[in-house]
């Protein structure tokens, strides 16, 4: 069976991406990053999702707290950002860092793919969530790794890149993703805040499909 490294944040998008990787016949190793987030809720969610999917997971602790981001600094606001601007939740070079770790482990494991749940359809602003970035990273991997120069390509898959949130949820329903285990809110706590960008687009996706978000059954 083909092996893959899947970046798993604990959120809705990464959970669907994990199940897509399994559906494509890959044996995933889930990478969960502990990088100094505002809360631990998403890390706990990632563990539960990996276990529910029957996949091995590895929590990697790295320190990104020197970077100025509302996802890392509780003193910075999480208000909605203007479309077209880079939001306060941007973590400088985060996907470059995450993918570099994933690529290194993929090469060590002789895995043929790395999956990441990035998408840019509903809102823009993160420069490292664009198709151009992932294409450039894959080109770099071909010339900067032993696997690449020996012709053993490690593909970077972004299966959600152009999907709307409602389309992502629909795909997850088809694959029986346990959405009640996921956590999308930028804040911690028992219940999602309902105000941050991530909560807004998650709620919008379920609303467009006309179905309730199961996370509220789990946190009520």
Number of C-alpha atoms within 10 A of each C-alpha: 7 12 19 31 30 28 27 31 26 25 22 25 25 23 28 28 26 29 24 20 22 17 11 9 13 19 20 26 24 27 23 23 22 17 17 16 22 18 16 13 19 26 21 16 21 28 22 16 28 23 13 12 16 11 15 13 20 13 15 13 11 12 12 17 15 9 15 15 22 20 23 21 16 13 10 13 13 18 13 14 16 11 11 10 11 13 19 18 23 18 18 15 12 15 20 14 13 18 22 14 15 23 24 14 17 22 20 10 13 15 24 19 22 24 24 28 24 24 23 19 13 14 17 17 18 22 15 20 18 18 16 10 14 21 15 10 17 19 15 12 21 18 14 11 16 13 19 17 12 10 10 15 20 21 18 21 20 19 18 22 18 16 16 17 25 20 16 24 22 17 18 21 13 11 14 12 23 19 21 16 22 26 26 24 21 24 24 16 12 11 14 18 15 15 15 19 19 21 18 15 19 21 17 15 21 19 13 11 13 10 10 11 16 14 17 12 9 12 12 7
